[in-house]
Amino acid sequence: MIQKKILVIMGSPRKGNTYRACEELRGAMEKELAVEFEYLWLADADLLPCRGCGACFVNGEDRCPIRDDAALIVQKMQEADGVVFASPVYGMNVTGQMKIFIDRLSYTFHRPQFFEKKALLLATAGMLGHGDVLKYLGMVARQWGFEVAGSAGLVTPDPLPPHRASKNREMITRAAADFAGALRRPARRSPGLWDVVMFHGQRAAFSNMESVFPADHRYWTEKGWFGRDARYFVDVPVNPLYHAIGIFVGWLSTRQMRKDLLAEGGGP
């Protein structure tokens, strides 16, 4: 049996509830298929905060002035079959370590690349906030190109009541089955409405802003995403209604951007 490589991007700075949940996930997935788990602890990685200089947007990520582990982490994600984004809730959002990681890869929101990868989202909370964290991580993963194949939002108070522990196990088991099913499936699922609209909105933006974001324009050109026949980032069936809505959103975006550029240039 071919072993699937799973990379866990661990946002927690300690081996607490989030780590234990990931280990439960590992056990549940081992019942579904052969997997190899690797933990990447962001707390131990050499990741410096983004400076907001915009060099990665304008000139490409290779021109980022920060030299740390960001490129190595991207390589690890590319080498994995699936990625687990795991974070406890800190201040009603992801941890600082996870946020620094996401910020350091901000260029990927403009130039997505992980289309052959599956993602699972996992969040733990003492009481509240896990839903917001899953929503945020899902937005990030989808915009980076991942197919989000499962999620688990766990409530982990201390002490943990038996009924809550049972519910958490059920969620992990269900998420593991969804993730394993996606990893077995070679083809990518058709995109949802939000994904198609995002594609057309970005296409409109980057096709009209070559002078502002030349690296993005070059990347999209090389990928063929500006082509008339391009319906999504990858060649998968797209719902015709979603495509029509996406085309309309792209038209609206182009119209608005041209108005803004004309006004900025001092036109009528």
MOGIDA-V605399 format. One record per backbone hydrogen bond with DSSP energy under -0.5 kcal/mol. NH is the residue of the N-H (numbers start at 1). CO is the residue of the C=O. Records with the same first field share a line. If there is no record, write none. Layout:
BEGIN
NH: CO, CO
END
This chain:
BEGIN
4: 34
6: 4, 36
7: 5, 82
8: 6, 38
9: 7, 84
10: 8, 40
11: 9, 86
16: 14
20: 16
21: 17
22: 18
23: 19
24: 20
25: 21
26: 22
27: 23
28: 24
29: 25
30: 26
31: 27, 28
32: 29
33: 29
36: 4
38: 6
40: 8
41: 39
42: 10, 40
44: 41
45: 41, 42
47: 45
58: 54
59: 55
60: 55, 56
63: 60
64: 61
68: 66
69: 46
73: 69
74: 70
75: 71
76: 72
77: 73
78: 74
79: 75
80: 76
81: 5
82: 5
83: 118
84: 7
85: 83, 120
86: 9, 84
87: 122
89: 124
90: 88, 93
93: 90
99: 95
100: 96
101: 97
102: 98
103: 99
104: 100
105: 101, 102
106: 103
108: 105
109: 106
110: 106, 107
111: 107
113: 144
114: 144
115: 113
117: 114
118: 81
119: 147
120: 83
121: 150
122: 85
123: 152
124: 87
125: 154
133: 129
134: 130
135: 131
136: 132
137: 133
138: 134
139: 135
140: 136
141: 137
142: 138
143: 139
144: 140
145: 142
146: 141
147: 117
148: 146
149: 119, 147
150: 119
152: 121
154: 123, 152
156: 125, 154
161: 159
165: 161
166: 162
167: 163
168: 164
169: 165
170: 166
171: 167
172: 168
173: 169
174: 170
175: 171
176: 172
177: 173
178: 174
179: 175
180: 176
181: 177
182: 178
183: 179
184: 180
185: 181
186: 184
196: 192
197: 193
198: 194
199: 195
200: 196
201: 197
202: 198
203: 199
204: 200
205: 201
206: 202
207: 203
208: 204, 205
213: 209
215: 58
216: 57
217: 213
218: 214
219: 215
220: 216
221: 217
222: 218
223: 219
224: 220, 221
225: 220
226: 220
227: 224
230: 227
236: 234
243: 239
244: 240
245: 241
246: 242
247: 243
248: 244
249: 245
250: 246
251: 247
252: 248
253: 249
254: 250
255: 251
256: 252
257: 253
258: 254
259: 255
260: 256
261: 257
262: 258
263: 259
264: 260
265: 261
266: 263
267: 262
END
